[in-house]
């Protein structure tokens, strides 16, 4: 059987590899991207692209993080103030977050389908117990190849972009996040418009 050449960096086929588009930068705060196995298999997953762009981000794969040693270590690390980026009504606006001056903000992002976030949180009480924060994006999601339940729901890479934009507005290098994302979406739309491709929109997924 012939296999298509595969990129080990962005985990995409070589013909759609986006590694050349990535310009890594170090962000503040620290982002921890929790990638569900379902999302890992998605051709339009954005968690790994975000991880490649943000050089100091942490990518952890799994579905149940209750006893995950690395997650537990990060939550208990006194250097950090851990929070969960979440679109629920109980979340506090990022702008209103009271951050201790002696601790660095650490943001967990659950990278999976929207319908599966509740399951991940119920299986991971350590994450569910974290303070929850939300943001008001400066633009609606541009994920035109995957439906978002609400206008303020974002893909993982878009969410990280807007967080950096709000907390560090004078750092233009974060623009690469949307550049890489928009190029991926444009390519996927081109595939869908091709007469030999009849892809359907994927089901919604959760990133906040």
N, C-alpha and C positions, 0 to 999 in steps of 0.2 A: 504494500500500500504506500502511495506517495503522500508525504506530509508537507504542508506548506512551511517554508522557513519561518521560524518563530524568534521574536526578540525577547531575551531574558530580562531586559530592563523594564520596559513598559508592559510586557506580557501580551503583546499583540503580534499579529502576523507581520512579517517584515515589510510587506507592501503598505501597511498602514501604521508603521512604527512612528512614534512621535518623539523619540528621545532627542532628535536633533532640534526640536522646538523648545526643549526645556532649558531654562536658565536658572539654576538653583540659587536660592537666597535663604538666609537665616531669618526666621520670623520671631516675633515676640507678640503674643505668648507662645508657649510650647503646645503643639497639637499632637494628640494621640488618636490615630485613626484605627478604629476597631472594625476590621473588615470581616464580614460574614462570608462563609464559603459560597453562598449563593451569589453574592456580589462579585466574588473573585472570578466566577465563570462568565460574568457578563461582558460582552464585547464593548459596551459603552460605560463600563464602570469608571468612576472618576477618582476613587480613593487612592489608587496607586499612582495616578498621574499627579495628584496633589502631593503625595509623599515624595515623588521625584523632584518636584519644584521647590518644596520646602525642605532644605537640607537638614534641619534639626528636628523634623517631625519624626514621630515614632509610629510604625505600622505594626499592628498586632492582628493576626488572623485567628478567628474562632467564632463560636456561637454562644458559649457559656463562659463568662468571665468571673464567676463567683469565686473560684479558687485559683485563678490564673496568677502565678507568682509575679510576673512582671507588672500586671495591672495592680495587684495588691501593693507591690513595692512603690509604685508611682503614687498611689493614693495616700500612703502613709509617710512619704518622704516630706520631712519638715520644710524643705526648701520651696515646696510648691503649694499653691492653693488650687486644689482640683475642683473642676465644675464639669457639668454635662451640658453640651449644646443641645437644646431640645425645643421643639415648637409648641409644646403644650401650654395650656392656660396658666399653669402654676409656675411657669418660668419667669425669672426676673430679667428685665431688659439689661443687655450687656452694658449700656451706658450708665445704668443705676447700680451696678455691682460695686459693693464696698470691699475693695481688695486690700488686704493687709500690706503695709509698706515693705515688710521684711520677707515677703513671699512672692514667688513668681507665679503668674497665672498659668494653669495647666488645663487645657480644654480637651475633654474626651468627645469624639464624634463617632456615632454608630453608623457605619457605612453598610447599609443593607436596604432591602425594600421597605417602603413605609409600613406595609402591613405586618412586617416582622419585628418592628422595633419593640412593641409591647412585650412580645415573647422573650426577646433578648433581655429586657429589663427585669421581667419577672424571674428569669433564670439567673440574673446577676444582681442580687440585692445590694452588693457593694456599689454598683453604678447607680442603681435606683435611689440610693440614699444620698447621693451627691447633690449639692445645690445645682439647680437648673437655670440656665441662662438662655435667652433668645435674642434675636437681632431683627431689626427692620432693614431689609436690603434696599439699596439705592436703585435696584432694577429688579423686575420679576425674573424668574428663572428662564434661562435661555435653552433649557433642555427640551427642544422641540421634538426629539425622537422618543422621549419617555414622558408620560403624563405625570404632572404633579397635582396632588389633591387640592392645594390652595395656592394662590399667587405668591405668598410669602414663603413657600416651601422650596428648598434649594437642594441641588446636588452637593456632595461633599466638597468638591473643589470650589464651587461658587460660594459656599458658606465660609470656607477658610478665607477666600478673597475678601469677602465683606467684613469679616472680623478684623483682619489686618488693616483694611481700609478705615474702619472706624477707630481702632486703637492706635494706629500709626499712620495717620493721613499724609505725613510728609515722606513716605517711603514708596516711590513709584515702581520699584522693582517687583512689587506683588502683582502688577498688571499681567505678568506672564501667566498667572493662573487662568485668567479669563481668555487670554490669547490661545493657550493650549486647548482649553475647553471648547471655545468657539470653533476652532479648526476641526476638532473631533466631531462636533455636531454637524458642521457643514459637510464633512466627508460622509457621515452616515446618511444625511438627507440626500446626498448624491447617489448613494447606493440604493436608497428606497425609491428614487425616481427612475432608476434604470429599469427598462422593461423586463429584464430577466430576474429582477429582485422584487418579491412581493412580501417584504417584511411587514409584520404587524407591530404596532406600538407595544412595548413591553409594559407589564403591570407597574403601578406606581411603587416607589421605594423610598424609604426613610433615610435622611441624612442628618437631621437635626435632633 
